[in-house]
Amino acid sequence: MAPIRNTRVLFNSVPQGYPVPGETTVVDHSQTLDLDAVDLAGGKVLAKTLSISIDPYLRGKMRSPEKKTYNQPFEIGKPLYSHAVVKVLRSENPKYKAGDYVYGVFDWAEYQVFSEGLDARVLPPDSGIPWSVYVGVAGMPGKTAYYGWKEIAKAKKGETIYVSTAAGPVGSVVVQLAKAEGLKVIASAGQESKLQFLRDLGADVVFNYKTTSVEKVLEEHGPVDIFWDHVGGSTTNTVLAHMNTFGRVVVIGSISSYNTPQAEPIANFPHILYKRLTVRGLIVTDHEKEYRDAFYATIPGQIARGEIKYTETIVRSLDEAPQLLLDVQKGDNTGKAVVILADD
Ligand SMILES: NC(=O)c1ccc[n+]([C@@H]2O[C@H](COP(=O)([O-])OP(=O)(O)OC[C@H]3O[C@@H](n4cnc5c(N)ncnc54)[C@H](OP(=O)(O)O)[C@@H]3O)[C@@H](O)[C@H]2O)c1
């Protein structure tokens, strides 16, 4: 077979502020692959990429290597990578066979050659949900909601939860878990279509944080027993003052500071003492061993039966991936941001 193009998205330079498509990330069409001739000696696998996840945390990996945090930075000149679903074309690795659908962390490239596959898992071929969903509510973001719910939320029927960034793949699963367990749900997002989705999920109080003050909403509908925090900064500061005694703050994200030099200060920190709050951060990868099997035994089936709902913002080419990466940072995506390169 003649060599074919293998389009990739490369990390080109560290952004100052928001990522800039074509500058901080570049789409590269120069690589070619002969799919029949790629050498797989030593247990390698050749796979075609089906769906790639575009996540808010990827901005944090677009940094210079001397800045240390919980994850590794992307390497300049190398492809970006994130959770994805790929289909195995050829394999010399006993763990994978041709035709397998594999979820794991993969390059932003049309084709992949890998050995182990970071966080890799062979997916059932007939689960009844699209592959893209395995990088959304049935993948890392859904796990974040499920693991945090089990590990930290300690929800009791009748309690009140406030979920910020509630319409995304993490927040929307939290909203649905909370409604299923009989909580009163206050949910915010930044666009009307997202607010409608939240109403459809049954959230009790839905508001646009860009046009309605969090303070006012919580004065009327609080106090809050569980704050599911995706945003940080002034939102977190406000919510701390509206927590109930012995409340739980589940710190999952801090997107208000992902594109700024530093996070806003939290002046209401003393409320953690006054209200005897539990404030705990969660990184999803820390809890795979405890909750992964229960997650896969529960959530994909609920999605297939329509018991857990989701929305997606889809692009169908890697050429559009850098813009979608920016859109996620700015809130211009309306659902789980995903690049679908092929359905099968
Ligand atoms: N700890 C972990 O292991 C883990 C794992 C996965 C995700 N996360 C975090 O969870 C959060 C949600 O992730 P997701 O995948 O569900 O994201 P998402 O909803 O698909 O996309 C991010 C959303 O953040 C909102 N946003 C952007 N800037 C904001 C700001 N300044 N203030 C308030 N909201 C802002 C936007 O929605 P609006 O229209 O509502 O503004 C945007 O659409 C993120 O903070 C992410 O980093 C953490």
The ligand as a MOL file (V3000), in Angstrom:
LIG
                    3D

  0  0  0     0  0            999 V3000
M  V30 BEGIN CTAB
M  V30 COUNTS 48 52 0 0 0
M  V30 BEGIN ATOM
M  V30 1 N -9.5140 16.9610 38.8950 0
M  V30 2 C -9.6470 16.1700 37.8370 0
M  V30 3 O -9.1560 15.0210 37.8190 0
M  V30 4 C -10.4260 16.6730 36.6650 0
M  V30 5 C -10.7930 15.8150 35.6120 0
M  V30 6 C -11.5820 16.3320 34.5700 0
M  V30 7 C -11.9630 17.6710 34.5760 0
M  V30 8 N -11.5540 18.4730 35.6030 0 CHG=1
M  V30 9 C -11.9740 19.8890 35.6700 0
M  V30 10 O -13.3850 19.9160 35.7310 0
M  V30 11 C -13.8650 21.1210 35.1450 0
M  V30 12 C -14.9230 20.8040 34.1110 0
M  V30 13 O -14.3620 20.0120 33.0850 0
M  V30 14 P -15.2350 19.5600 31.8260 0
M  V30 15 O -14.4290 18.5940 31.0400 0
M  V30 16 O -16.5980 19.1490 32.3030 0 CHG=-1
M  V30 17 O -15.2890 20.9630 31.0330 0
M  V30 18 P -16.3090 21.5920 29.9670 0
M  V30 19 O -17.5370 21.9730 30.6620 0
M  V30 20 O -16.4180 20.7160 28.7710 0
M  V30 21 O -15.4960 22.8770 29.4690 0
M  V30 22 C -15.0400 23.8620 30.2990 0
M  V30 23 C -16.1220 24.8790 30.6340 0
M  V30 24 O -15.6480 25.7180 31.6720 0
M  V30 25 C -16.4420 26.8700 31.6880 0
M  V30 26 N -15.6060 28.0430 31.9880 0
M  V30 27 C -14.5930 28.5240 31.2850 0
M  V30 28 N -14.0790 29.5980 31.8900 0
M  V30 29 C -14.8000 29.7960 32.9950 0
M  V30 30 C -14.7780 30.7600 34.0370 0
M  V30 31 N -13.8560 31.7310 34.0530 0
M  V30 32 N -15.6860 30.6670 35.0090 0
M  V30 33 C -16.6050 29.6870 34.9980 0
M  V30 34 N -16.6710 28.7190 34.0530 0
M  V30 35 C -15.7760 28.8020 33.0580 0
M  V30 36 C -17.0950 26.9910 30.3240 0
M  V30 37 O -18.4720 26.7050 30.5030 0
M  V30 38 P -19.5340 27.8680 30.8590 0
M  V30 39 O -20.2610 28.1630 29.5920 0
M  V30 40 O -20.3830 27.2690 31.8960 0
M  V30 41 O -18.7240 29.0470 31.3010 0
M  V30 42 C -16.4470 25.8640 29.5380 0
M  V30 43 O -17.3190 25.3470 28.5490 0
M  V30 44 C -12.6470 21.8430 34.5880 0
M  V30 45 O -12.2080 22.7790 35.5380 0
M  V30 46 C -11.6180 20.7320 34.4610 0
M  V30 47 O -10.2950 21.1870 34.4810 0
M  V30 48 C -10.7980 18.0020 36.6260 0
M  V30 END ATOM
M  V30 BEGIN BOND
M  V30 1 1 1 2
M  V30 2 2 2 3
M  V30 3 1 2 4
M  V30 4 1 4 5
M  V30 5 2 4 48
M  V30 6 2 5 6
M  V30 7 1 6 7
M  V30 8 2 7 8
M  V30 9 1 8 9
M  V30 10 1 8 48
M  V30 11 1 9 10
M  V30 12 1 9 46
M  V30 13 1 10 11
M  V30 14 1 11 12
M  V30 15 1 11 44
M  V30 16 1 12 13
M  V30 17 1 13 14
M  V30 18 2 14 15
M  V30 19 1 14 16
M  V30 20 1 14 17
M  V30 21 1 17 18
M  V30 22 2 18 19
M  V30 23 1 18 20
M  V30 24 1 18 21
M  V30 25 1 21 22
M  V30 26 1 22 23
M  V30 27 1 23 24
M  V30 28 1 23 42
M  V30 29 1 24 25
M  V30 30 1 25 26
M  V30 31 1 25 36
M  V30 32 1 26 27
M  V30 33 1 26 35
M  V30 34 2 27 28
M  V30 35 1 28 29
M  V30 36 1 29 30
M  V30 37 2 29 35
M  V30 38 1 30 31
M  V30 39 2 30 32
M  V30 40 1 32 33
M  V30 41 2 33 34
M  V30 42 1 34 35
M  V30 43 1 36 37
M  V30 44 1 36 42
M  V30 45 1 37 38
M  V30 46 2 38 39
M  V30 47 1 38 40
M  V30 48 1 38 41
M  V30 49 1 42 43
M  V30 50 1 44 45
M  V30 51 1 44 46
M  V30 52 1 46 47
M  V30 END BOND
M  V30 END CTAB
M  END
